[in-house]
């Protein structure tokens, strides 16, 4: 069985265990040796981060080829209409790549949402809108670039879910641990790769698949 940790990463925490002043790092939130992030979350973004001690499970979660849906709650500047968001559903050209079609809808502010520290800076004369955006990629700052492309800059970004795993029951900085099995297909590929490599001597590192 693999360990899988669900962490609600706050704003301003860098997605690594090694110190990086002036930002806090993951080691400031949980003392769990041998687990590593499965994918990343920008320092100025909040929400669900998955960590595991299993290399195959890490690949399954993080590799875009598996098309695992990632759900974001996004507060944008302005009041887009449904038609304004249509380009996101078709895919938009961000210059270095064209996004896959996203699922996008306007939502009410999520219930029970915590205050961000520091708070979002608003412009008094401009309204804001909450969106739910589901993508199956994970390019650098992709969601922020997508909303800016259609004219509605992101003010706050919270990752609510990765696949079936969600933030439900997790306050900022809190986490819970699950024990899950790596998918059979991923285990099989790992076994095949291992058979093609010479045997390693010595103690296994902490990020070996269990």
URWO-V552411 format. One record per residue. N is the residue number from 0. RES is the residue in one small letter. PHI is phi in radians with two decimals (NA if undefined). OMEGA is omega in radians with two decimals (* if undefined). Layout:
# URWO-V552411
((N | RES | PHI | OMEGA) (N | RES | PHI | OMEGA))
This chain:
# URWO-V552411
((0 | x | NA | 3.11) (1 | x | -1.79 | 3.02) (2 | x | -1.45 | 3.08) (3 | x | -2.35 | -3.13) (4 | x | -1.86 | 3.07) (5 | x | -1.79 | -3.08) (6 | x | -2.08 | 3.00) (7 | x | -1.63 | -3.08) (8 | x | -1.36 | 3.11) (9 | x | -1.36 | 3.00) (10 | x | -1.02 | 3.03) (11 | x | 1.56 | 3.11) (12 | x | -1.65 | -3.13) (13 | x | -1.40 | -2.97) (14 | x | -1.51 | 3.07) (15 | x | -2.75 | -3.12) (16 | x | -1.56 | -3.14) (17 | x | -1.37 | -3.11) (18 | x | -1.05 | 3.12) (19 | x | -2.59 | -3.12) (20 | x | -0.96 | 0.16) (21 | x | -1.54 | -3.10) (22 | x | -1.42 | 2.91) (23 | x | -1.29 | 3.13) (24 | x | -2.17 | -3.08) (25 | x | -1.08 | 3.13) (26 | x | -1.11 | 3.09) (27 | x | -1.36 | -3.07) (28 | x | -1.84 | -3.12) (29 | x | -2.60 | 3.11) (30 | x | -1.79 | -3.10) (31 | x | -2.26 | -3.10) (32 | x | -1.13 | 3.04) (33 | x | 1.57 | 3.07) (34 | x | -2.01 | -3.07) (35 | x | -2.41 | -3.11) (36 | x | -1.09 | 3.00) (37 | x | -1.74 | -2.98) (38 | x | 1.62 | -3.08) (39 | x | -2.26 | 3.06) (40 | x | -2.51 | -3.05) (41 | x | -0.95 | 3.14) (42 | x | -1.01 | -3.12) (43 | x | -1.60 | 3.04) (44 | x | -1.93 | -3.08) (45 | x | -2.16 | 2.93) (46 | x | 1.91 | -2.89) (47 | x | -1.24 | 2.98) (48 | x | -2.22 | 3.10) (49 | x | -1.76 | 3.09) (50 | x | -2.26 | -3.11) (51 | x | -2.60 | 3.04) (52 | x | -1.71 | -3.06) (53 | x | -1.87 | 3.08) (54 | x | -1.03 | 3.11) (55 | x | -1.05 | 3.13) (56 | x | -1.19 | 3.08) (57 | x | -1.00 | 3.13) (58 | x | -1.15 | -3.13) (59 | x | -1.06 | -3.10) (60 | x | -1.36 | -2.95) (61 | x | -1.56 | -3.03) (62 | x | -1.32 | -3.10) (63 | x | -1.04 | -3.11) (64 | x | -1.10 | 3.14) (65 | x | -1.47 | 3.03) (66 | x | 0.96 | 3.11) (67 | x | -1.23 | -3.09) (68 | x | -1.19 | 3.08) (69 | x | -2.14 | -3.06) (70 | x | -1.83 | -3.12) (71 | x | -2.11 | 2.90) (72 | x | -1.74 | -2.98) (73 | x | -2.23 | 3.05) (74 | x | -1.66 | -3.10) (75 | x | -2.00 | 3.08) (76 | x | -1.43 | -3.13) (77 | x | 1.85 | -3.09) (78 | x | -2.27 | -3.12) (79 | x | -1.20 | 2.98) (80 | x | -1.51 | 3.09) (81 | x | -1.06 | 3.12) (82 | x | -1.16 | 3.12) (83 | x | -1.09 | -3.08) (84 | x | -1.57 | -3.08) (85 | x | -0.99 | 3.13) (86 | x | -1.03 | 3.13) (87 | x | -1.17 | -3.14) (88 | x | -1.33 | 3.10) (89 | x | -1.59 | -3.00) (90 | x | 1.88 | -3.09) (91 | x | -2.09 | 3.14) (92 | x | -1.52 | -3.13) (93 | x | -1.72 | 3.10) (94 | x | 1.71 | 3.14) (95 | x | -1.58 | 3.05) (96 | x | -2.89 | 3.06) (97 | x | -1.83 | -3.09) (98 | x | -1.24 | 2.96) (99 | x | -1.26 | 3.10) (100 | x | -0.98 | 3.14) (101 | x | -1.85 | 2.96) (102 | x | -1.65 | -3.04) (103 | x | -2.38 | 3.02) (104 | x | -2.62 | 3.07) (105 | x | -1.42 | -3.11) (106 | x | -2.28 | 2.95) (107 | x | -1.30 | 3.07) (108 | x | -0.98 | -3.10) (109 | x | -0.96 | -3.12) (110 | x | -1.15 | 3.07) (111 | x | 1.26 | -3.09) (112 | x | -1.20 | -3.13) (113 | x | -1.34 | 3.05) (114 | x | -1.30 | 3.12) (115 | x | -1.55 | 3.06) (116 | x | -2.12 | -0.01) (117 | x | -1.30 | -3.13) (118 | x | -1.20 | 3.07) (119 | x | -1.18 | 3.08) (120 | x | -1.57 | -3.12) (121 | x | -1.83 | 2.96) (122 | x | -1.82 | -2.95) (123 | x | -0.99 | -3.04) (124 | x | -1.55 | -3.06) (125 | x | -2.06 | 3.13) (126 | x | -1.27 | 3.04) (127 | x | -2.20 | -3.08) (128 | x | -2.42 | 3.05) (129 | x | -1.70 | 3.09) (130 | x | -2.13 | 2.88) (131 | x | -1.88 | -3.12) (132 | x | -2.15 | 3.11) (133 | x | -2.03 | 3.11) (134 | x | -2.17 | 3.12) (135 | x | -2.18 | 3.08) (136 | x | -2.19 | 3.10) (137 | x | -3.07 | 3.13) (138 | x | -1.23 | -3.10) (139 | x | -1.02 | 3.08) (140 | x | 0.94 | -3.00) (141 | x | -1.08 | -3.07) (142 | x | -1.10 | 3.11) (143 | x | -1.06 | 3.14) (144 | x | -1.19 | 3.13) (145 | x | -1.12 | -3.10) (146 | x | -1.20 | 3.09) (147 | x | -1.13 | -3.11) (148 | x | -1.06 | -3.13) (149 | x | -1.67 | 2.99) (150 | x | 1.64 | -3.09) (151 | x | -2.31 | -3.07) (152 | x | -1.06 | 3.10) (153 | x | -1.34 | 3.05) (154 | x | -1.71 | -3.11) (155 | x | -2.55 | -3.10) (156 | x | -2.32 | -3.12) (157 | x | -2.21 | 3.04) (158 | x | -1.48 | -3.09) (159 | x | -1.54 | -3.02) (160 | x | -2.59 | 2.94) (161 | x | -2.24 | -3.02) (162 | x | 1.02 | -3.13) (163 | x | -1.58 | -3.12) (164 | x | -1.57 | -3.05) (165 | x | -2.28 | 3.08) (166 | x | -1.38 | -3.02) (167 | x | -0.90 | 3.11) (168 | x | 1.45 | -3.11) (169 | x | -1.96 | 3.00) (170 | x | -1.45 | 3.14) (171 | x | -0.96 | -3.13) (172 | x | 1.37 | 3.13) (173 | x | -1.60 | -3.11) (174 | x | -2.66 | 3.01) (175 | x | -2.44 | -3.06) (176 | x | -1.99 | 3.05) (177 | x | -2.09 | 3.02) (178 | x | -2.12 | -3.02) (179 | x | -2.29 | 3.08) (180 | x | -1.66 | 3.02) (181 | x | -1.16 | 3.13) (182 | x | -0.97 | -3.06) (183 | x | -1.01 | -3.10) (184 | x | -1.12 | 3.13) (185 | x | -1.22 | 3.11) (186 | x | -1.05 | -3.11) (187 | x | -1.11 | 3.12) (188 | x | -1.11 | 3.11) (189 | x | -1.12 | 3.11) (190 | x | -1.13 | 3.14) (191 | x | -1.13 | 3.12) (192 | x | -1.13 | -3.13) (193 | x | -1.12 | 3.14) (194 | x | -1.16 | -3.14) (195 | x | -1.55 | -3.13) (196 | x | -1.91 | 3.05) (197 | x | -1.13 | -3.14) (198 | x | -1.15 | 3.11) (199 | x | -1.68 | 3.06) (200 | x | -1.73 | 3.09) (201 | x | 1.68 | -3.07) (202 | x | -1.31 | 3.13) (203 | x | -1.23 | 3.09) (204 | x | -1.26 | -3.06) (205 | x | -1.23 | -3.08) (206 | x | -1.78 | 3.05) (207 | x | -1.26 | 3.07) (208 | x | -1.14 | 3.11) (209 | x | -1.59 | *))
